């Protein structure tokens, strides 16, 4: 694998050798390394060769976010594979927790990301993953249909395949669709998995990474923030200073959080099942 990585970096950064390899902690999903090449710190994520499409999709999403010229994301040097492994190579940015000032800046940047482009539909040109869960993104003109079917309905179907019963899927999907029927937001490019471990303070300000992008309701990115401790409230303040959230955001927030909670239930089970079940009951009681 390291020879394949060296060849790819040689095309990007010139002739050199890998000077240093440090395996990073916390690689629950993929193995992660920090290497030094030609004076550059490079972040390496690697896994089985069959997972190359996942890394290619991540590179495409980071490029899409970068094209918005609103948020900072790691530069991608490339994606590749050898006989046994696949990998993605990114600029390594030393992560630090967001302070109040940079949380405010990140909120402003997210607001500008959500204002970028005039996409008429909801979805994405390709399916991707939320953590390790496949995420469908077939284009849809009605937001209520997209979210009810491809977010809540999809997670409920995955749960049913695992033997988890959250109730009548058709009834739940219909209820979600009805609750969103009068809400037709402008499609915004979303990070899609905006929790505290996917945004940090780098050497030049805040940056985001590990996306699960699609064009959706901008409120979905903001709805994730209260689910995780450690997110400074100044993110909201910065966002509101650029693009105030519309009426009804607070009422819709539990509905959008349900997608993440169902995904956690599918991934981890245990107490996450009870949390998701209670959240679903509250949503259906509206």
Secondary structure as UniProt FT lines:
FT   HELIX           2..13
FT   STRAND          18..23
FT   STRAND          31..37
FT   TURN            38..39
FT   STRAND          40..48
FT   HELIX           49..51
FT   HELIX           52..67
FT   TURN            68..69
FT   STRAND          76..81
FT   STRAND          85..91
FT   HELIX           100..115
FT   STRAND          122..123
FT   STRAND          128..130
FT   TURN            131..132
FT   STRAND          133..135
FT   HELIX           143..147
FT   HELIX           148..153
FT   HELIX           154..161
FT   TURN            162..163
FT   HELIX           169..180
FT   TURN            181..182
FT   STRAND          188..190
FT   HELIX           196..198
FT   STRAND          199..202
FT   TURN            203..204
FT   STRAND          205..208
FT   STRAND          214..216
FT   HELIX           219..224
FT   HELIX           225..227
FT   TURN            229..230
FT   HELIX           234..242
FT   TURN            247..248
FT   HELIX           249..268
FT   HELIX           271..284
//
